[in-house]
Amino acid sequence: MRIIRTKAELKAHVRELKRSGKTIGLVPTMGFLHEGHLSLIDIARGKADAVIVSVFVNPTQFAPNEDFDSYPRDFDRDAALCAEHGANAVFAPEPEEMYDPSASTWVEEVSLSKPLCGASRPTFFRGVTTVVSKLFHLAQPDIAVFGQKDAQQLLVVSRMVRDLDFPIEIIAAPLVRGQDGLALSSRNRYLTPDEHLRATNLHRSLVEARAKIEAARAVKSEFIEAAKEVITAAGGKVDYVSALDRTTLREPTAGTTQILLAAAAWFGTTRLIDNELIDF
């Protein structure tokens, strides 16, 4: 497995793969890999001849008051796991390699990126779509795999690919949970044991709300408020709990058949997200 640090080296590697007729799968990550990330690599290995994993903590998707500097990093462990799961290369650039100091161009989706996480992190998705578009241009993948845990990100990236005509198939990978139901996340390491235990109520709140929505075949405000109360009672600080049309990320209408039930909450100093998909 190759460790690639520069854009020029990645382009050369991609040319080699293309010349040999190999299809390419890309798995974009910010590193500190867990079983959720590894499931993305496994899926990519089953759908492409060569898999490139990017390990890059992207500074442009962090606001000044967020955790860019403290975001967990362990590159040696990440590289070993990528090799173990059959990746052909790891692209791990430094920020100054990815972004010229005078860079002034952004890629921005302006509809799906506005609610949910976009409301409380207004610059987040602009950073995501910009870095992902750069990775797409550099790696030229045939497929790219994104996890369902970041459901809004998956929708935003899929819309960008559609709107900008990237010749890439976006594959949605199932959300992976721990045995206690907590969605796997690199940020889980911030949680104390007590916070981790209380944070499992984030998922419980969504499971209970999902059951009510499915039984009523409708989204009602009392279902959402009850979910918020479960989180608050567990010591969490609610950012949002919302049930939106999964295609538009707007309020459901009478014709809505696919719902994204999503939540974000703080437990201690750690902001966690989770979601459930509902089909009528």
N, C-alpha and C positions, 0 to 999 in steps of 0.2 A: 504494500500500500504506500502511495506517495503522499508526503506532506508538502503542500504547496503554499507558499507565503506571498507570492506576487501575482498580480493580474497577468503579467506577460507569461509567466510560467503556466498559469491556468489555461490561457489561450492556446499555448503550445501543446499542452496535454490534450485539450479538446480537439485540436486539429489531428493529433495522432489517432484518437478514438474514431473520429469521423472518417479518416482515411482508411481505417481498417473495417469500416462498415458497422461499427457498434452503435447501438442506441444508448442514450445517456439518461440516467435518472438523477435528479437533484433533490437533496434533503436539506433545506435551509434550517439552521439551528443557531442558538446563541450559546451552545455548549453546556457544560455541567450536565451531561446526558443522563437520562433515566430510562426506565423501561418504555415509557411512551415514545421517546425519541427513537429508541432501538427498534420499536415496532414499525416506525416509518422507514427505517433503513431496510428492514426485512421485506416490507411491501415493495419498496423500490427495486430490491434485488430480484424479486419475482417478476418484474415488469420491464426491466431494462438490462442490457448487457453489462453496463458499467455504472457504478453509483458514485457520485461525488457528494460528500457531506460538507457543507460550509459550517464552520465554527467561528462565529463573529458576533461579539457583543456590540451591537450597532448603536453608536452614540446618538444618532439623529432621532431615535424613537424614545429617548428619555428626556423628560423635562428637567430643568435645572435643579429642582428639589427632589428628584427621584434617585434611584439606587444604582446609577451607572457604575460608580467607583466601587461599590460594595457587592455588585452582582457576582454570584458565585462562579468561580473559574477553576478548572483543573484540566488543563489541556492534555497532559500525559495520560491521564485516565480516559479522557474522551477519545484520544487517538487509539488507545488499546482496544476500547469497546468498538470503535468503528472497524478496526481490522478484524476483530473477532466476529463481527456481523457481516463481513464480506464487502465492505466499501473498497473501492479502487483508489480513491484519493480523498484527502481532507484538505479543504481550502481554508486556511486560517490566517487572514491578513491582519495587519495592524490598521487602526483607523486612518492614519495618514496615507496608507496605501490605497484604501478604498475611496477616500475623499480628498481631492485637491483643496488646498487652503482657500483658493479663490472660487470654489464651486458655488454656483448660483442657480442651479437648475433642480427642480423638484418634480416628482411624479405624484399627483394627488387625485384621489377619488373623492367626490364631493357629495355623495348621497348616502351610501351604505355606511360610510365612515363617521357619520355625524351622531347617531344615537349611542346608547349603551356606553362602552368604553370611550368612544369618541367625545362624549359630552364632558367627561371628567379629565380626559387626557387629550386635549384638542390637537396637539402636534404629533401624537403617537402614530397614527396611520399614515401620515405623510412620510414619516421616517421609514415605516414598513414598506410602503409601495415603492419608494425610491430605492431602497437597498435591494429589494426583491427584483425590481426591474434591472438593476445593475448586475445582479447575480444571474438572471436569465440571459442577459446579453453575453456575459463572460463564459458561462458554462454551456450555453446553447442546448439545454436539455430537451429531450422528447417528452418526458414526464417530470412532474414535480409533486412531491408528497407533503401534505400539510395535515396537522392533527385537528380533529373535531373539537378538542378542548378549547382552542382559540377560534370559536365558531364565527365570530364577526370578522376576524382576520381572514379566515378561509373564504368568506363571502366577498370581502373587499378584493382579495387577490384574484379570485375567479372573475370578478367583474372587470378588473384591470386587464386581465388576459383577453377577455372577450372584446373589450372596447378598443384595446390597442393592437389587436390581431397578433398576439404572440402565438407562434405555432407550437404550443405546449399543451399537453393534457394535464389538468390539475386533478390529483387524486386525493380524496378525503379519507383520512385514516381514522378509525374509531377512537374515541376517548378512552384512555387507560386509567384505571383507578387502583389505589391500594386496597388491601383486604378490608380496610375500615370504610371504604367508599370515597375517601378524599381523592380528588383528581390529582394525578401526578403532576408536579411542577417543580422546576428548579428552585423556585422561591420557597418551597415547603421547608427547606433547610433553615430558614429564618425562624420558624415556629419553635417555641418551647414545647416540651411534652404536653403541658396543660393546654396551650393554644392549639396544638395539633388536634387534641381530643375534641376541643370545643368547635374547631373548624369543620369537623365532620358534619355538623348541623347545616352547613351550607348546602351540601348535597341532599340531606334529609328534607330541607325546606322545599327544594325543587321536586323531589319525588312526591311529596304530599300535594304540592300544587298541581303537578302533572296529573295525579289521580283525579283531582277535583275537576280539572279542565276536561279531561277525557270523559268523565261521567256526565258532565253538563254539555259536552260538545260546544263549549263556549268559554271565552276568557271573561272572568268577572273580577271586578276590583277587589272584592273581599278575599278572593283566592291569593292575589298578590300581596295584600296586606297581611294575611295570615302567614305567608312565607317570610315576610320581613320580620314579623314578630318572633318566629322561630330563631332567626339569626340573632336578633337583638337579645332574646332571652338567653342565648348561649354566650353572650358577651361580645358579639360581633358588632361592628359599625357598618351599616348598610350603605353601599354606594348606590346600587340600583338592584331591583328585581323587576323584570319586564317580560311580557309575553307578546312577541311581535310576529307579524307575517314574515316567514322565513325567506321569502323572495325579495321583499321590498324593505324590510326592517321598519315598517310602519305599523300603526295600529291595525289589528285584524278587522276584516270586513265580513259580511255574511258569506262571501264566496271564498274566504281563506280556508285552505285545507292543510297547510303546513305551518306549524308554529315553532319559533325558537323561544324557549323559556330559558332566560339567562339571568345570572346574578353575579354581582361583584360585592365583596365585603372585606373589611379590615378585621383581622384578628391580631391584636397587638399592633405592631408596626408593619404587618405583612398584608398586602392586598392580594386576595385570591379571587379567581373567577371560576364559574362552572356553568353548565347548561344541560338542558334536556331537549330532545327533539320530539315533537308531537305531530302525528298525522291523523287527520279525520277521514 
